[in-house]
Amino acid sequence: MTLSRKMHAVNDEGPSGARPGDRLYRLLADEHARLDRLLAQASKEQGVKAAESYQRFRETLLRHISIEEKILLPAIRRIRGGVPHPLAARLKLDHGALAALMMLPPLPSTFRAVRAVLDAHNPLEDAPGGLYDQCQQIAGLELDSLIEQSRSAPQVTVSPWSYSPKVLAAAKRLLARGGYDPSLLDDSN
C-alpha cells in the first residue's frame, strides 16, 4: 500500500498559513521548505555538484529527524504524561525509511523514493493541526526550551552512501514497513 498525500504549499517564508508567533512551528516547517529546495537542487545537478548538494540534503535531513526523534517526540510524550503523540509510531516508520534511503547514492530512484516519503510525511508534521502545531499548543512553558534545543541540536554523523545489494534491500524493507512501494527504488521506474 502506497501512502499519498498532497505536498504542502511552501514559499520562502515557510508554509502558507503560518501564524506570527508560531516560532517552533515556523522553525521546523521552514526547515521542510529548505529540505525541499536542497532535494530539488540535488536531483537536477550532475556529477560532483549533485554529490555535494545531496550530501548537504542528507546532513540536513538527518539532523532534522534527530531533532524530532530526540527532542520533539520525547517532549510531547513527557508533556502528555507519558502518552506518546498519536502520530509518533507513523512518524518513526517514516523516519526509519528516510534514514535508510540516506544510505543510498544520489540516483533518480533514490530521489523518487525520498520524495514519495516526504510528500506523505511532511503534512503530518507541518499541516494545520499537525505535529508541529499541536506541539506548539501544548508546550506551554517548555516552548522556549524546545526552540533553543532544536536550534542548537548538533549535526549528525553521516556515513558514506553505498549501493550495495544489502543496503538497497534494507531500504526496500523499511519502505515497505512504512507502507511505501519498495519498487520506487527500482531503476526501471
Residue frames as qw, qx, qy, qz and C-alpha x, y, z in Angstrom:
[[0.000, 0.888, 0.459, 0.000, 0.00, 0.00, 0.00],
 [0.437, 0.235, 0.005, 0.868, 1.45, 3.34, -1.03],
 [0.130, -0.731, -0.425, 0.518, 0.73, 6.42, 1.01],
 [0.315, 0.378, 0.311, 0.813, 0.00, 9.53, -0.96],
 [0.134, -0.795, -0.411, 0.426, -0.78, 12.98, 0.26],
 [0.349, 0.874, 0.116, 0.318, -0.74, 16.37, -1.36],
 [0.588, 0.049, -0.240, 0.771, 2.55, 18.12, -0.81],
 [0.208, -0.789, -0.369, 0.444, 2.24, 21.09, 1.49],
 [0.364, 0.844, 0.128, 0.373, 2.40, 24.56, -0.02],
 [0.598, -0.542, -0.045, 0.589, 5.61, 26.37, 0.83],
 [0.385, 0.872, -0.005, 0.303, 7.30, 29.58, -0.11],
 [0.499, 0.416, -0.431, 0.627, 10.47, 31.29, 1.04],
 [0.305, -0.514, 0.323, -0.734, 8.73, 32.48, 4.18],
 [0.213, -0.073, 0.912, -0.342, 7.67, 28.97, 5.15],
 [0.064, 0.385, 0.905, 0.167, 4.40, 27.08, 4.80],
 [0.210, -0.403, -0.279, -0.846, 1.39, 29.10, 3.81],
 [0.623, -0.588, -0.385, -0.345, -0.92, 29.90, 6.67],
 [0.602, -0.129, -0.509, 0.602, 1.82, 30.08, 9.31],
 [0.266, -0.908, -0.274, -0.174, 0.72, 32.46, 12.04],
 [0.198, 0.680, -0.417, 0.570, 3.06, 35.04, 13.57],
 [0.485, -0.542, 0.482, -0.488, 4.32, 33.83, 16.91],
 [0.990, -0.015, 0.073, -0.119, 4.30, 30.17, 15.92],
 [0.006, -0.819, 0.568, 0.078, 8.02, 30.06, 16.49],
 [0.525, -0.249, 0.813, 0.039, 8.52, 26.33, 16.91],
 [0.705, 0.515, 0.479, -0.092, 6.18, 25.58, 14.04],
 [0.419, 0.889, -0.140, -0.116, 7.94, 28.07, 11.77],
 [0.231, -0.682, 0.683, 0.119, 11.42, 26.85, 12.71],
 [0.541, -0.074, 0.835, 0.070, 10.66, 23.25, 11.80],
 [0.622, 0.633, 0.453, -0.084, 8.32, 23.88, 8.87],
 [0.245, 0.901, -0.282, -0.222, 10.82, 26.32, 7.35],
 [0.309, -0.482, 0.798, 0.188, 13.38, 23.54, 7.52],
 [0.660, 0.338, 0.671, -0.005, 10.99, 21.36, 5.50],
 [0.476, 0.865, 0.077, -0.140, 10.96, 24.07, 2.83],
 [0.051, -0.790, 0.584, 0.182, 14.78, 24.20, 2.90],
 [0.535, -0.152, 0.826, 0.091, 14.96, 20.42, 2.57],
 [0.654, 0.602, 0.450, -0.090, 12.58, 20.55, -0.41],
 [0.315, 0.909, -0.223, -0.156, 14.87, 23.08, -2.11],
 [0.256, -0.607, 0.741, 0.127, 18.01, 21.03, -1.37],
 [0.646, 0.119, 0.753, 0.023, 16.42, 17.83, -2.71],
 [0.589, 0.767, 0.231, -0.107, 15.25, 19.61, -5.88],
 [0.111, 0.876, -0.443, -0.155, 18.73, 21.07, -6.38],
 [0.422, -0.399, 0.808, 0.099, 20.48, 17.72, -5.85],
 [0.676, 0.315, 0.666, -0.019, 18.14, 15.93, -8.25],
 [0.509, 0.849, 0.095, -0.108, 18.76, 18.49, -11.03],
 [0.026, -0.840, 0.518, 0.158, 22.55, 18.71, -10.82],
 [0.930, 0.290, -0.222, 0.049, 25.13, 16.35, -12.27],
 [0.675, 0.375, -0.433, 0.464, 28.44, 14.91, -11.11],
 [0.415, -0.008, -0.535, 0.735, 30.33, 16.50, -8.24],
 [0.235, -0.222, 0.090, -0.942, 27.78, 19.28, -7.79],
 [0.738, -0.283, -0.400, -0.465, 24.97, 16.73, -7.41],
 [0.717, -0.133, -0.601, 0.326, 27.02, 14.79, -4.87],
 [0.203, 0.090, -0.391, 0.893, 27.74, 17.95, -2.85],
 [0.453, -0.250, -0.083, -0.852, 24.10, 19.05, -2.90],
 [0.795, -0.234, -0.512, -0.226, 22.92, 15.57, -1.96],
 [0.551, -0.036, -0.602, 0.576, 25.40, 15.49, 0.92],
 [0.097, -0.153, 0.258, -0.949, 24.01, 18.81, 2.26],
 [0.672, -0.234, -0.297, -0.637, 20.49, 17.39, 1.91],
 [0.762, -0.138, -0.623, 0.106, 21.46, 14.19, 3.77],
 [0.346, 0.035, -0.530, 0.773, 23.13, 16.12, 6.60],
 [0.289, -0.163, 0.101, -0.938, 20.18, 18.49, 6.97],
 [0.736, -0.206, -0.419, -0.490, 17.54, 15.77, 6.79],
 [0.707, -0.129, -0.646, 0.258, 19.25, 13.50, 9.31],
 [0.147, 0.057, -0.448, 0.880, 19.73, 16.42, 11.73],
 [0.483, -0.189, -0.109, -0.848, 16.05, 17.34, 11.29],
 [0.783, -0.198, -0.552, -0.208, 14.98, 13.75, 12.01],
 [0.518, -0.023, -0.628, 0.580, 17.25, 13.72, 15.07],
 [0.145, -0.164, 0.243, -0.945, 15.56, 16.88, 16.40],
 [0.685, -0.202, -0.246, -0.655, 12.16, 15.28, 16.04],
 [0.821, -0.103, -0.562, 0.006, 13.21, 11.91, 17.50],
 [0.575, -0.051, -0.534, 0.618, 15.41, 13.15, 20.35],
 [0.027, -0.015, -0.282, 0.959, 13.77, 16.45, 21.30],
 [0.444, -0.091, -0.178, -0.874, 10.24, 16.92, 19.99],
 [0.714, -0.191, -0.589, -0.326, 8.61, 13.49, 20.31],
 [0.509, -0.171, -0.697, 0.474, 10.07, 12.83, 23.79],
 [0.043, -0.004, 0.284, -0.958, 8.92, 16.30, 24.94],
 [0.573, -0.159, -0.315, -0.740, 5.41, 15.68, 23.67],
 [0.688, -0.188, -0.701, 0.006, 5.35, 12.31, 25.42],
 [0.337, -0.102, -0.580, 0.734, 6.52, 13.90, 28.67],
 [0.230, -0.048, 0.072, -0.969, 4.01, 16.78, 28.42],
 [0.685, -0.134, -0.405, -0.591, 1.23, 14.26, 27.73],
 [0.668, -0.445, 0.439, -0.402, 2.05, 12.39, 30.93],
 [0.416, -0.300, 0.851, 0.113, 3.94, 9.55, 29.27],
 [0.677, 0.488, 0.540, -0.106, 1.46, 9.07, 26.44],
 [0.378, -0.116, 0.504, 0.768, 3.09, 9.33, 23.00],
 [0.364, 0.404, -0.125, -0.830, 1.62, 11.58, 20.33],
 [0.805, 0.296, 0.430, -0.281, -0.92, 9.66, 18.22],
 [0.684, 0.703, -0.176, -0.077, 1.28, 10.11, 15.14],
 [0.322, -0.733, 0.596, 0.063, 4.53, 9.05, 16.85],
 [0.732, -0.053, 0.668, 0.124, 4.55, 5.49, 15.53],
 [0.650, 0.697, 0.288, 0.095, 3.76, 6.61, 11.96],
 [0.126, 0.954, -0.274, 0.008, 6.46, 9.30, 12.08],
 [0.506, -0.561, 0.648, 0.100, 9.04, 6.84, 13.39],
 [0.784, 0.256, 0.544, 0.156, 8.33, 4.47, 10.49],
 [0.482, 0.862, 0.081, 0.132, 8.83, 7.32, 8.03],
 [0.173, -0.885, 0.432, 0.019, 11.99, 8.46, 9.79],
 [0.703, -0.266, 0.642, 0.150, 13.35, 4.91, 9.58],
 [0.721, 0.529, 0.403, 0.194, 12.59, 4.74, 5.86],
 [0.254, 0.957, -0.097, 0.101, 14.18, 8.14, 5.24],
 [0.410, -0.732, 0.537, 0.085, 17.29, 7.25, 7.24],
 [0.767, 0.015, 0.606, 0.213, 17.67, 4.05, 5.22],
 [0.584, 0.753, 0.253, 0.168, 17.25, 5.98, 1.97],
 [0.029, -0.961, 0.273, 0.025, 20.04, 8.33, 3.05],
 [0.644, -0.405, 0.603, 0.240, 22.41, 5.36, 2.80],
 [0.711, 0.441, 0.486, 0.251, 21.81, 5.19, -0.95],
 [0.373, -0.135, 0.271, 0.877, 23.64, 7.26, -3.58],
 [0.280, 0.541, 0.119, -0.784, 22.14, 10.22, -5.43],
 [0.118, 0.090, 0.857, 0.494, 20.25, 8.33, -8.12],
 [0.396, -0.184, -0.311, -0.844, 16.88, 9.10, -9.70],
 [0.631, -0.332, -0.686, -0.145, 15.37, 6.10, -7.88],
 [0.402, -0.254, -0.561, 0.678, 16.65, 7.42, -4.53],
 [0.089, 0.020, 0.041, -0.995, 15.22, 10.88, -5.20],
 [0.506, -0.244, -0.547, -0.620, 11.90, 9.35, -6.30],
 [0.601, -0.359, -0.700, 0.141, 11.60, 7.29, -3.10],
 [0.278, -0.202, -0.403, 0.848, 12.65, 10.16, -0.82],
 [0.223, -0.091, -0.172, -0.955, 10.17, 12.49, -2.49],
 [0.565, -0.331, -0.648, -0.389, 7.35, 9.95, -2.06],
 [0.526, -0.377, -0.637, 0.419, 8.04, 9.58, 1.65],
 [0.160, -0.158, -0.217, 0.950, 8.40, 13.33, 2.23],
 [0.299, -0.218, -0.395, -0.841, 5.20, 14.08, 0.31],
 [0.628, -0.450, -0.601, -0.205, 3.26, 11.82, 2.68],
 [0.607, -0.293, -0.498, 0.545, 5.27, 12.61, 5.81],
 [0.212, 0.113, -0.130, 0.962, 5.66, 16.39, 5.88],
 [0.388, -0.459, -0.273, -0.751, 1.93, 17.25, 6.03],
 [0.707, -0.451, -0.540, 0.067, 1.61, 15.06, 9.14],
 [0.547, -0.292, -0.294, 0.728, 4.01, 17.45, 10.80],
 [0.174, -0.180, 0.002, 0.968, 3.50, 20.86, 9.27],
 [0.180, -0.491, -0.602, -0.603, -0.13, 20.97, 8.11],
 [0.371, -0.426, 0.210, -0.798, -2.54, 22.93, 10.33],
 [0.849, -0.312, 0.126, -0.407, -3.30, 20.70, 13.29],
 [0.842, 0.281, -0.433, 0.155, -0.23, 18.55, 12.58],
 [0.786, -0.263, -0.353, 0.433, 2.54, 17.58, 14.95],
 [0.371, 0.167, -0.157, 0.900, 4.29, 20.98, 14.98],
 [0.314, -0.507, -0.179, -0.782, 1.06, 22.88, 15.51],
 [0.775, -0.503, -0.352, -0.154, 0.00, 20.56, 18.33],
 [0.711, -0.131, -0.327, 0.609, 3.40, 20.69, 19.98],
 [0.127, 0.352, -0.041, 0.927, 3.36, 24.48, 19.81],
 [0.508, -0.543, -0.239, -0.624, -0.07, 24.47, 21.51],
 [0.839, -0.474, -0.263, -0.046, 0.78, 22.08, 24.37],
 [0.655, 0.262, -0.372, 0.603, 4.39, 23.10, 25.04],
 [0.442, -0.864, -0.240, -0.004, 3.44, 25.88, 27.44],
 [0.323, -0.898, 0.277, 0.112, 6.41, 26.97, 29.49],
 [0.744, -0.216, 0.519, 0.362, 8.66, 24.47, 27.68],
 [0.619, 0.752, 0.219, 0.055, 8.27, 26.22, 24.32],
 [0.104, 0.929, -0.356, -0.012, 11.36, 28.42, 24.57],
 [0.519, -0.485, 0.700, 0.074, 13.46, 25.47, 25.72],
 [0.775, 0.299, 0.551, 0.084, 12.23, 23.29, 22.82],
 [0.480, 0.876, 0.007, 0.040, 13.05, 26.04, 20.34],
 [0.117, -0.844, 0.524, 0.011, 16.53, 26.53, 21.80],
 [0.672, -0.232, 0.700, 0.069, 17.23, 22.78, 21.90],
 [0.744, 0.535, 0.395, 0.070, 16.10, 22.47, 18.27],
 [0.317, 0.933, -0.166, 0.031, 18.22, 25.40, 17.10],
 [0.149, -0.763, 0.627, -0.057, 21.32, 24.19, 18.90],
 [0.950, -0.016, 0.306, -0.058, 20.98, 20.50, 18.01],
 [0.300, -0.570, 0.624, 0.441, 24.29, 19.18, 16.71],
 [0.576, 0.444, -0.526, -0.441, 24.96, 17.90, 13.24],
 [0.924, -0.105, 0.334, -0.154, 24.56, 14.16, 12.83],
 [0.257, -0.455, 0.764, 0.379, 27.42, 11.99, 11.62],
 [0.784, 0.465, 0.027, -0.411, 26.54, 10.88, 8.11],
 [0.685, -0.197, 0.647, 0.270, 28.03, 7.68, 6.78],
 [0.099, 0.343, -0.613, -0.705, 29.14, 7.43, 3.16],
 [0.793, 0.248, 0.110, -0.545, 26.42, 6.17, 0.84],
 [0.258, -0.243, 0.913, 0.201, 26.51, 2.73, -0.69],
 [0.701, 0.233, -0.228, -0.634, 24.70, 0.98, -3.49],
 [0.002, -0.217, 0.975, -0.042, 25.37, -2.50, -2.18],
 [0.489, -0.265, -0.717, -0.421, 22.60, -5.08, -2.55],
 [0.400, -0.350, -0.727, 0.434, 22.43, -5.30, 1.26],
 [0.017, -0.275, -0.229, 0.933, 21.81, -1.55, 1.70],
 [0.354, -0.023, -0.460, -0.814, 19.30, -1.49, -1.16],
 [0.482, -0.300, -0.813, -0.132, 17.42, -4.47, 0.33],
 [0.267, -0.368, -0.609, 0.649, 17.31, -2.81, 3.76],
 [0.137, 0.177, -0.027, -0.974, 15.98, 0.42, 2.27],
 [0.446, -0.136, -0.640, -0.612, 13.27, -1.50, 0.39],
 [0.430, -0.345, -0.812, 0.192, 12.27, -3.36, 3.58],
 [0.142, -0.366, -0.432, 0.812, 11.97, -0.12, 5.54],
 [0.273, 0.040, -0.308, -0.911, 9.97, 1.49, 2.74],
 [0.499, -0.245, -0.753, -0.352, 7.57, -1.46, 2.76],
 [0.360, -0.349, -0.718, 0.483, 7.37, -1.44, 6.55],
 [0.013, 0.305, 0.205, -0.930, 6.35, 2.23, 6.35],
 [0.483, 0.592, 0.569, -0.305, 3.63, 1.46, 3.81],
 [0.266, 0.742, -0.311, -0.532, 5.51, 2.67, 0.75],
 [0.918, 0.390, 0.033, -0.062, 6.06, 0.82, -2.51],
 [0.624, -0.523, 0.425, 0.396, 9.60, -0.62, -2.46],
 [0.676, 0.399, 0.447, 0.429, 9.62, -0.65, -6.27],
 [0.067, 0.995, 0.014, -0.068, 10.19, 3.11, -6.03],
 [0.382, -0.719, 0.512, 0.275, 13.85, 2.11, -5.75],
 [0.772, 0.217, 0.533, 0.271, 13.83, 0.04, -8.93],
 [0.212, -0.397, 0.370, 0.812, 15.91, 1.64, -11.68],
 [0.165, 0.297, 0.790, 0.510, 13.30, 0.70, -14.28],
 [0.007, 0.782, 0.582, -0.224, 10.72, 3.19, -12.91]]
